[in-house]
Amino acid sequence: MPDATAHGPPSPRGEQCVEALNRRVALATGLAASAAFLPWRRTSAQTSGDASAEQRLRDHGIQLPQVAPVAGVNNVPIVRTGNLIFLSGLGPAKPGGGLFTGKVGRDVTVEEAYQHARLTGLALLAVLRTGLGSLDKVTRAVKVLGMVNAVPEFADHPKVINGCSDLFIEVFGDRGRHARSAVGMASLPFGITVEIDAIFEVS
C-alpha cells in the first residue's frame, strides 16, 4: 500500500488551484486596502455637501425678500431659546405687495400653491437671517409646520409644502432636511393660501 504521507511533485491541477487561491487573497487584500479610504471619501463628500448656506444662496441666485411686520398680530417673528430658533408663521407675499390668497383645489392649483410655499420659505429664511446675522449659523432645520387653505376634498397638502421643504434643502443641503407636518385648514388669516412656521437649530 502506498505511504499516505509521501508527497510527489504537484499536479498541474494543484498548481492551478494554488494560483487561483493566491489571486483571491490578493483581491481580498486590495479590497481591504481600498476600504480603508472609504471613511475619508465619505467625509470629503459630506464636507462638499455641507457648503455655506450664504454661498448656496449666491450660487443658486436666490434673493431673500424684505419682510414687513404683520399688522394686527400680538407676537414676535422670531424667538431663540437655547440653541433653537422658533419662527412665527408667515404667508406668501407678492413681489409687488399684498398676499396670495384663495382656496387650493378651487382657486389655486397645486403647482401655484407649491410656489406660494416656496415664497413663504424665502420669507422665513429672511427673518432667520435678520435674527442671526447669517444663515451660516444654522446647524440644521428641525421642524416645519405647513398649513394649506384648501377645499375639504383636497389631499395633496404634502406636495404643496414641498415648495418650502425643497427650498430649505437647496439652501442648507442635508442640514435642511427636517421633520414636518403638512395639514389642511378650513381657512387661514387674510385668506392666504399657505402659512408655514419653522424651528431651526443654531450654533
C-alpha positions as CSV (number, residue, x, y, z in Angstrom):
1,M,0.0,0.0,0.0
2,P,1.4,3.5,-0.8
3,D,2.5,5.6,2.1
4,A,-0.2,8.3,2.7
5,T,2.4,10.7,3.9
6,A,4.5,10.6,0.8
7,H,4.4,13.7,-1.4
8,G,5.1,13.6,-5.1
9,P,5.5,16.6,-7.4
10,P,2.4,18.8,-7.5
11,S,0.0,18.1,-10.3
12,P,-0.9,20.8,-12.9
13,R,-4.4,20.9,-11.4
14,G,-2.9,21.5,-7.9
15,E,-0.8,24.4,-9.2
16,Q,-3.9,26.0,-10.8
17,C,-5.8,25.8,-7.5
18,V,-2.9,27.4,-5.7
19,E,-2.7,30.2,-8.3
20,A,-6.5,30.8,-8.0
21,L,-6.2,30.9,-4.2
22,N,-3.4,33.4,-4.4
23,R,-5.4,35.6,-6.8
24,R,-8.3,35.6,-4.4
25,V,-6.1,36.5,-1.4
26,A,-4.6,39.4,-3.5
27,L,-8.1,40.6,-4.4
28,A,-9.3,40.5,-0.9
29,T,-6.2,42.4,0.3
30,G,-6.7,45.0,-2.3
31,L,-10.4,45.5,-1.4
32,A,-9.5,45.8,2.3
33,A,-6.9,48.4,1.5
34,S,-9.4,50.4,-0.6
35,A,-12.0,50.2,2.1
36,A,-9.6,51.9,4.5
37,F,-10.0,55.1,2.4
38,L,-13.8,55.0,2.3
39,P,-14.4,56.9,5.6
40,W,-12.2,59.7,4.3
41,R,-14.1,59.8,1.0
42,R,-17.4,59.9,2.8
43,T,-16.2,62.7,5.0
44,S,-14.9,64.6,1.9
45,A,-18.3,64.2,0.2
46,Q,-20.1,65.4,3.3
47,T,-17.8,68.4,3.5
48,S,-18.6,69.2,-0.1
49,G,-22.3,68.9,0.5
50,D,-22.1,70.9,3.7
51,A,-21.3,74.2,1.9
52,S,-22.0,77.6,3.3
53,A,-25.7,78.4,3.2
54,E,-24.9,82.0,2.3
55,Q,-22.7,80.7,-0.6
56,R,-25.5,78.4,-1.7
57,L,-27.8,81.4,-1.9
58,R,-25.3,83.2,-4.2
59,D,-24.7,80.1,-6.3
60,H,-28.4,79.5,-6.8
61,G,-29.2,83.1,-7.4
62,I,-31.7,83.1,-4.5
63,Q,-32.7,86.6,-3.3
64,L,-34.3,86.8,0.1
65,P,-37.2,89.3,0.4
66,Q,-37.7,92.2,2.8
67,V,-40.3,91.0,5.3
68,A,-42.6,93.7,6.7
69,P,-44.1,93.2,10.1
70,V,-47.6,91.7,10.1
71,A,-50.2,94.2,11.2
72,G,-52.7,93.4,13.9
73,V,-51.0,90.5,15.5
74,N,-49.6,90.2,19.0
75,N,-46.4,88.2,18.5
76,V,-42.8,88.4,17.6
77,P,-41.4,87.0,14.4
78,I,-38.5,85.1,16.0
79,V,-37.7,83.6,19.4
80,R,-34.5,81.9,20.5
81,T,-34.3,79.6,23.4
82,G,-31.0,77.8,23.9
83,N,-29.8,76.6,20.5
84,L,-33.3,76.5,19.0
85,I,-34.9,79.3,16.9
86,F,-38.7,79.4,16.6
87,L,-40.1,81.3,13.6
88,S,-43.7,82.6,13.6
89,G,-45.9,81.5,10.8
90,L,-45.8,83.5,7.6
91,G,-47.7,83.5,4.3
92,P,-46.8,84.1,0.7
93,A,-46.2,87.7,-0.1
94,K,-46.5,89.1,-3.7
95,P,-43.3,90.7,-5.0
96,G,-45.2,94.0,-5.6
97,G,-47.0,93.9,-2.3
98,G,-50.0,92.1,-0.9
99,L,-50.5,88.4,-0.3
100,F,-51.5,85.4,-2.4
101,T,-55.0,84.3,-1.4
102,G,-57.6,81.7,-2.3
103,K,-58.6,78.1,-1.8
104,V,-56.1,75.5,-3.1
105,G,-58.0,72.9,-5.1
106,R,-60.5,75.5,-6.3
107,D,-58.9,78.9,-7.0
108,V,-55.3,77.9,-6.9
109,T,-53.6,74.8,-8.4
110,V,-51.1,72.6,-6.6
111,E,-48.3,74.0,-8.7
112,E,-49.2,77.6,-7.9
113,A,-49.5,76.7,-4.2
114,Y,-46.1,75.0,-4.3
115,Q,-44.6,78.3,-5.5
116,H,-46.5,80.1,-2.7
117,A,-44.9,77.7,-0.2
118,R,-41.5,78.4,-1.6
119,L,-42.1,82.2,-1.3
120,T,-43.1,81.6,2.3
121,G,-39.9,79.7,2.9
122,L,-37.9,82.6,1.5
123,A,-39.6,84.9,3.9
124,L,-38.9,82.6,6.8
125,L,-35.2,82.5,5.8
126,A,-35.2,86.3,5.5
127,V,-36.5,86.6,9.1
128,L,-34.0,83.9,10.2
129,R,-31.0,85.8,8.6
130,T,-32.1,89.1,10.2
131,G,-32.3,87.5,13.6
132,L,-28.9,85.6,13.3
133,G,-26.9,87.9,11.0
134,S,-26.0,85.0,8.8
135,L,-27.6,81.7,7.7
136,D,-24.3,80.0,8.2
137,K,-25.1,79.9,11.9
138,V,-27.8,77.3,11.2
139,T,-26.7,73.8,12.1
140,R,-30.0,72.2,10.9
141,A,-33.6,72.7,10.1
142,V,-35.6,70.8,12.8
143,K,-39.3,71.0,12.1
144,V,-41.7,72.6,9.6
145,L,-45.4,73.0,10.1
146,G,-47.2,73.7,6.8
147,M,-50.9,74.7,6.7
148,V,-52.8,74.8,3.4
149,N,-56.0,76.7,2.9
150,A,-57.8,74.1,0.8
151,V,-61.2,72.7,-0.1
152,P,-62.3,69.8,2.0
153,E,-61.7,67.2,-0.6
154,F,-58.1,68.4,-1.3
155,A,-55.5,65.7,-0.4
156,D,-52.2,66.9,-1.8
157,H,-51.0,69.1,1.1
158,P,-47.5,67.5,1.2
159,K,-47.0,68.4,-2.4
160,V,-47.8,72.0,-1.7
161,I,-45.5,72.3,1.4
162,N,-42.7,70.6,-0.6
163,G,-42.2,74.1,-2.0
164,C,-40.8,75.2,1.3
165,S,-39.0,71.9,2.2
166,D,-37.2,71.8,-1.2
167,L,-36.0,75.3,-0.7
168,F,-34.5,74.5,2.7
169,I,-32.7,71.6,1.3
170,E,-31.5,73.7,-1.6
171,V,-30.0,76.3,0.8
172,F,-28.8,74.1,3.6
173,G,-28.1,70.7,1.9
174,D,-28.6,67.7,4.2
175,R,-28.8,70.1,7.1
176,G,-32.0,71.4,5.6
177,R,-33.8,68.0,5.9
178,H,-36.4,68.3,8.7
179,A,-39.4,66.7,10.4
180,R,-42.6,68.1,9.0
181,S,-46.4,68.3,9.3
182,A,-48.5,69.3,6.2
183,V,-52.1,69.8,7.0
184,G,-55.3,71.3,5.5
185,M,-57.2,74.2,7.0
186,A,-60.7,75.5,6.5
187,S,-59.3,79.0,6.5
188,L,-56.1,80.9,7.1
189,P,-55.5,84.6,8.1
190,F,-56.3,87.1,5.4
191,G,-57.4,84.3,3.2
192,I,-53.8,83.3,2.3
193,T,-53.2,80.1,0.5
194,V,-50.5,78.7,2.9
195,E,-49.0,79.5,6.2
196,I,-45.7,78.0,7.4
197,D,-43.7,78.1,10.6
198,A,-40.4,76.5,11.4
199,I,-37.9,75.5,14.0
200,F,-34.1,75.7,13.4
201,E,-31.1,74.6,15.5
202,V,-28.2,77.2,15.5
203,S,-24.7,77.3,16.8
